[in-house]
Amino acid sequence: MDPHLLRTFVAVSRRASFSAAARDLGYTQAAVSQQIAALESDLKVSLLTRRPVRPTEAGARLLEHAAPILLRLDAARADVARLAAAPQERLRAGATPLAGATLAGPLAALRQNRPRLEVSVRAAARETIAGAVAAGELDLGLVDGLAAPSDPLRLGETGPLAAFGLTQEQPVVLLPRTHPLAGRAGLGLSDLTDARWIDAPGVAPPLSDLRHAAGTDGFRAALGYDGGDVRILGSLVAAGHGLTLLPHNAAQGLAGVAPIPVESPRLTYRTELLHTALTPGSAAQALVSALTRAPGR
């Protein structure tokens, strides 16, 4: 069924006049008559009586369907026109594995409001993300790690970056449940200097951060894990390959391990948002605003 013919039929039915409908639509009366005849030929039924002009029983039933059909067609046309008029946008975000979940909700809301937004998310270690943001390879990044309660994260030489603290959590040491210290209410890092550790910089703080926090050497790696899956890291701890440190929430639900809070020195597991200069009205600026005004910020 041709929607142009259907629109003409609706106009004639509502105006009860071929000539009035022709004026409204910008056609000649003959053209309107031809269109109605073509629609009746297509449906193989008479839709209008001519004197007076009014819908037949079949025409009345078609009118019931016509309004929602034409409304949907108009909505589709407007939606496609909006997409054609909207410029293509790109947003490049990066995150460390444990910080990446913070992006999910705000990013979903942003994409609903910007249907032509093309998004890429890179997962990498903290220094890699910070360097990529500073170099302009990423529009923004979320990174996490250990810090003193009043200190920002140590990011190395990355150039000028704006950093905004998003969350802070209690850090915990993961021990196998059979470990002699697994029943403790808390531990000091200095007590674990000579323990066997897993070096997992992709998901846990680098061992150099533990040395810096404890102000001592030690914290030698017994095993290296080059990945970002916290469950695999937990299984390595449970099997006795070494210890690791994670934020409290990330340690919950891991099988075979005992998460023991770090009591000394006073530390927090911090998540920070990194970016450089933002273009007003850009997708990156909108996402930064959403992240920094989230509840509890």
Secondary structure, DSSP 4 states (H G I P E B T S, - for coil): --HHHHHHHHHHHHHT-HHHHHHHHT--HHHHHHHHHHHHHHHTS--EEETTEEE-HHHHHHHHHHHHHHHHHHHHHHHHHHHHHSPPEEEEEEE-TTTGGGGHHHHHHHHHH-TTEEEEEEE--HHHHHHHHHTTSSSEEEEEEEE-TT------S--S-EEEEEEEE-EEEEEETTSTTTT-S-EEGGGGTTS-EEE-TTTS--HHHHHHHHTSS---EEEE--S--HHHHHHHHHTTS-BEEEEHHHHTT-TTEEEEEEEES--EEEEEEEE----TT-HHHHHHHHHHTSTT-
